Amino acid sequence: MTLAPPKLEQFRLEFQDNGLVHLVFDVPGRTMNLFSNAAIHELGAFAAWFGTSDVRGVLIRSGKDTAFCAGADLTELGVAYDMIVAAPPRDRFTIAFDHFFPLSAALRALETAGKPVAAAIAGLALGGGCELALAAHYRVLTDSPRAALGLPESLVGLLPGAGGTQRLPRLIGVNKALPILLEGARLAGKAALDSGLVDAVVTPGEEIAAAEQWLLTATKQCQPWDRPEWTATRPGQVSAQIDPVRARIMAETGGLYPAPISILDCIEHGLPQCFDGAIRSEMAIFAHLIQRPEPRNMIQTLFLGKTDYDRHVRKGTAPAFIGDVVAALAPLGSDWADPQVRQSAHALVDQWAGQHTAEELRMADYAVVSQLGYPAYLGGPFAALRATST
């Protein structure tokens, strides 16, 4: 007997007369789809049901006009970070692994359900949204600059922890994957098609029909890395590609930005493994990375601070003190690697630290990082000042 489909709120199911089901990502009350904990667990419930259902296949699409999915809910991620670092050190790895692995497990269950999965992408598919698309067996992308795929986690000090470091290089090769993984590059249109990231590019409005056409002619599907003839890359071959990149990044950053190195570790350790082992290695590396202060600092400044700053600038409501902070620090120059220069900066900003909200200080940190080149891994002078005083 076929089980009843799960009750969903972050997604909805639309059953088609042709035997297919549409899994529509449509987070209520938001203009943009994000992967919250609720959405992740709903996806897992759907994947478990899908493998036992009598539907022919599933088409994943967005119910929003703005994007397919913009990635993780970084506000929830910040709460998770606080939960992890508040735990005893001996427990932090297990807490982090168990908290973040469910998305990877849900995507794995989806792609191994034994039925065809297609994604129709008519907007941005970033971070977890891109990883969701990568877990499909067939990807259709609209030919529009508004529709692109990317994995920008490294830009906020993290790595794609739901299989992104494993599916992408397996799909398009290590050399093509590295700019996407390390630099946050996005691929759209013909570039995405030529790279092998998507299977078809169509005129906007034709993506659902194109994906359904493939689903209706597909037999039981599995990913290339799950086929019996798949051969894992030998460790020496992976290292030969990774080692020069690792050396370059270390020379450029001095190892102060751990995310790119962690991404390279994921690729180097993961590609020689079977896929189920690889995604666990990826999550083990993620669980260590998320405990570090650099991701927290970069999310607070380069994402939350930037978002707040851009919004206030558009409205003309940016606090005047932000300009005062930039003006006060500008004469210090750009040698932020010098601890004495940073200490001077902290002494200068201390006068504002207790007079403004956390949001305002985040915006000021973003302004100093983006305009004066203050190290992003420290989060900005106010973030660094707080760290030294706790």
Salt bridges, closest charged atoms under 4 A:
GLU14 OE2 - ARG12 NE 2.85
GLU14 OE1 - ARG61 NH2 2.63
ASP26 OD2 - ARG12 NH1 2.59
ASP26 OD1 - LYS64 NZ 2.98
ASP73 OD2 - ARG30 NH2 3.23
ASP82 OD1 - ARG296 NH2 3.47
ASP91 OD1 - ARG90 NE 3.95
GLU111 OE2 - ARG108 NH1 2.71
GLU111 OE2 - ARG167 NH2 2.95
ASP194 OD2 - LYS190 NZ 2.56
GLU212 OE2 - HIS22 NE2 2.65
ASP226 OD1 - ARG108 NH2 2.73
GLU252 OE1 - ARG248 NH1 3.40
ASP265 OD1 - ARG246 NH1 2.89
GLU268 OE1 - ARG246 NH2 2.73
ASP276 OD1 - ARG108 NE 2.85
GLU294 OE2 - ARG292 NH2 2.84
ASP308 OD1 - ARG311 NH1 3.23
ASP308 OD2 - ARG362 NH2 2.95
ASP310 OD2 - LYS306 NZ 2.74
GLU359 OE2 - ARG311 NH2 3.71
GLU359 OE2 - HIS312 NE2 2.97
GLU360 OE1 - HIS356 ND1 3.18
